[in-house]
């Protein structure tokens, strides 16, 4: 009877452990967030006020995620890394588009000025 009880307990332990959800350290999310941050910095996001704000958000979220990892909050850390990645991507897009938009606005103003001058 005793060996059967031990075998049953061992099986229940193995099944119980196998049923636990294993959350890997979100290295992939961290790498993606940091790569997006570097790309935004490389695109000059710190020099465009609209982009600089999101760049700072991304930096803060990466720092928060790293703190959460130390605290063992892996799921929350993964979410922060994903938020950082999104903010860094937005900063990168703004760093590229805002100067182009400003240049287009200046061209429109010049065209309007020339048009008014020729009338």
HELIX and SHEET records of a PDB file:
HELIX    1   1 UNK A    2  UNK A   19  1                                  18    
HELIX    2   2 UNK A   27  UNK A   42  1                                  16    
HELIX    3   3 UNK A   45  UNK A   47  5                                   3    
HELIX    4   4 UNK A   49  UNK A   70  1                                  22    
HELIX    5   5 UNK A   74  UNK A  118  1                                  45    
END                                                                             
